[in-house]
Amino acid sequence: MSTRTITLIPGDGTGPELTETTIKVIEATGVKIQWEIKEAGSDVMEKYGTPLPDDTLASIRKNKVALKGPITTPIGTGFRSVNVAIRKELDLYSCLRPCKTYQGVTSRFQDIDLVIVRENTEDLYAGVEFAPKTAETQQIIALSANKIRPDSAISIKPISWFGSERIVRFAFDYARAHNRRKVTAVTKANIMKFTDGLFLEAARSVAAQYPGIEYEERLIDNMCMQLVQKPERYDVIVLPNLYGDILSDLCAGLVGGLGVAPGANFGSDMAVFEAVHGSAPKYKGLNKVNPTALILSGQLMLEHLGEMEAALRLGAAVSAVIAEKKMVTYDMGGSAGTREMGDAIIKKLQ
Ligand code: NAD
């Protein structure tokens, strides 16, 4: 078996302890990986003058695959999100977030198995913002025929046909490859007729090319209600960036919380695997948070590498530890630490 080189970004906050445990678990599957460790996040700002050194991006471009711990984004001030910057810089346009109920996890629902496909590069996350009272802001206010108050800050929401078409195609291709029956496109096209309307038009044109897969549409507000009432009705859900971000946390809540929600970001030839959750800084260094979300992101990475058998064994080991409820972290009602839960999963793999 050949050794793959993969970029590892430990991140900050609880990121380093989560990645340390996750790589031990992945290595216990027997898959040979050489980790190229690269830095990013607030902790490296002073050292490099940027939270996202070029060297880190170059490593992902070279290796094509990365596993990433969470990275803190200070609210309101300081640098923009490193997580968003990585996705933008590498054009990782598709964010995949599977949500499924595990036996043993306390949740209101028992039979959820859905996948969020979130557009990752456009929408209000494009980073096109204008501060109040600048010349640019005043120009936009003038263009709006005074629909915008003069003391406003402004964020631009770009949605392109290209970006919409490729994310919806990704969702249908994913559905086809994973024997999924239905794709639901979610927008607020009744209000944002040009931006969300364009996303919806692109979704309809792609859906027509996949006659074997059911296609339906929902408005985002209705979708939130539907998901907390009857989530088992949904399968693959495709959304623009902002709605996708919010709905993936909602869906994580449906299946037991952020501790069990994995994720992956795909571009045309690169992929970065990371949990849905953030850096949970208040738990930094306490060996407390749940490693499951990052370990399951590692499982998605193994699938991406074609290591199907190892991925299946890893999934089964995680399920077994969760079902036993003995060596699980606080959020699952247990008292095991991050490392101890990882060790229990490794035991199941041996
Ligand atoms: P968070 O996801 O870090 O934590 C919110 C709460 O969820 C925590 O306080 C904790 O109670 C729980 N939680 C999160 N991860 C957990 C885990 N593995 N096990 C058990 N419980 C867990 O969200 P936040 O506090 O809003 O964000 C903290 C920082 O992380 C912010 O700076 C945010 O911008 C950043 N962030 C980064 C990413 C990323 O790296 N992709 C994603 C989301 C947020």
Residues whose N, C-alpha, C, O or C-beta is under 5 A from the ligand:
A	BS01	NAD	G69 P70 I71 T72 T73 P74 N83 L258 G259 A275 V276 H277 G278 S279 A280 V289 N290 D331
